[in-house]
Amino acid sequence: MIKAVVGANWGDEGKGKITDMLAEKADYIVRFQGGANAGHTIVNNYGKFALHTLPSGVFYSHTTSVIGNGVALNIPILFNEIKSITDQGVPTPKIAVSNRCQIVMPYHILFDQYEEERLGKASFGSTKSGIAPFYSDKYAKIGFQVSELFDDELLSEKIPRVCAQKNVLLEHLYHKPAIDEKELLNTLHEYRDMIAPYVCDVSLLLNNALKEGKTVLLEGQLGTLKDPDHGIYPMVTSSSTLAAYGAIGAGVPPYEIKQIITVCKAYSSAVGAGAFVSEIFGDEADELRRRGGDGGEYGATTGRPRRMGWFDCVASKYGCRLQGTTDVAFTVLDVLGYLDEIPVCVGYEVDGEVTTEFPVTSKLEKAKPVLKNLPGWKCDIRGISNYDDLPENCKNYIEFIEEQIGYPITMVSNGPKRSDIIYRESKYSK
């Protein structure tokens, strides 16, 4: 069977921890979209890690870590990541990379930087990892697939054709140095030698695994609100962040995805520009940011301070619906223990009317949060493993949010470690 772990909101919900935890009982863990532009922070027996390309289940020796065809593959970053974990005592992982995966080229990263520079104040808040230029080339059909690295005849024809197009932009739009064809070919040969031991037909590998009754875990990057179709367009990422895309990005049948665990934070955070209705500012935001996550709310890839806000029931209900949620994993609940009262966004006021349905971006920009204050529990809940042992106000907070979003919260994370998890029954479970 296939399980998917995906985000309900803007990303940074704590998917890495949930994937790492569920990977204990999985055989294959698959990244199916996105690139090294977002990271997952993992805390386990080996230490603390920020992963960007490797799936979060890479720390178990019985698993195979899979890079699916939907991923924007930055080969040097993948290799640095493998080295960084093995240097910290993690056993060398089993890795499979799809032969249909496309490669983030050095010029994609440059174009990303040049475009953000050109846009100035109108920039998209990109991580400058080359993701938008990469996906642009993929759909313009001038990207490089991993399989093409092994065909010198194809490369000798394709490189001049691609460089001719790129160099016009570099010269006339960005006024930057041109791409050198020989240098690019040498780089691709280096990439070929690095990736060769791992390349395989991932779709066939996974479909054979499913026939053998193995468990496959799909790991999504970012969250619903960063999806290019259903998110806060244009302040979105360039690949689909939805569980449904897992079937495409890994090459597996959609009907095999039986469980969709959608991760929600107990408050909100976001990196980058775009509408964020429940956002808070000043000292209130600084305090939540400082206490948040494990060591504070800063991007795992960029180190940027995350924008902070209260839990948004409108965005989370929408995020869960689009994912096809079967289970909600509710994370970083322990962080809120310092508050006397905890505001929750239960609706949006748009043009004088209150709605509980998530609107299109143009209306979202005008939305004001409708807040309801819930009493806090004013104590540390780390170390509690039984739901009934949580403070009454803490259980009330969980159950209020579950009722507002209408999806079952079956896992509650109350700390950064694998063991900091509480399982619960829900009346919303199917």
Salt bridges, closest charged atoms under 4 A:
ASP12 OD1 - ARG306 NH2 3.18
GLU13 OE1 - LYS15 NZ 2.70
ASP20 OD2 - ARG418 NE 2.79
ASP87 OD2 - LYS83 NZ 2.75
GLU115 OE2 - ARG118 NH2 2.84
GLU117 OE2 - LYS176 NZ 3.46
ASP137 OD2 - HIS108 NE2 2.83
ASP137 OD1 - LYS166 NZ 2.74
GLU148 OE1 - LYS158 NZ 2.86
ASP152 OD1 - HIS189 NE2 2.94
GLU157 OE2 - ARG161 NE 2.93
GLU171 OE1 - HIS172 NE2 3.70
ASP193 OD1 - ARG192 NE 3.18
GLU219 OE2 - HIS40 ND1 2.63
GLU279 OE1 - ARG307 NH2 2.78
ASP286 OD1 - ARG289 NH1 2.80
GLU287 OE1 - ARG290 NH2 3.14
GLU287 OE2 - ARG291 NE 2.77
ASP294 OD2 - LYS48 NZ 3.73
GLU297 OE1 - LYS265 NZ 3.01
GLU297 OE1 - ARG306 NH1 2.56
ASP334 OD2 - ARG382 NE 2.95
ASP340 OD1 - LYS378 NZ 3.31
ASP351 OD2 - LYS366 NZ 3.41
GLU357 OE2 - LYS317 NZ 3.12
GLU392 OE1 - LYS395 NZ 3.60
GLU402 OE2 - ARG424 NH1 2.88
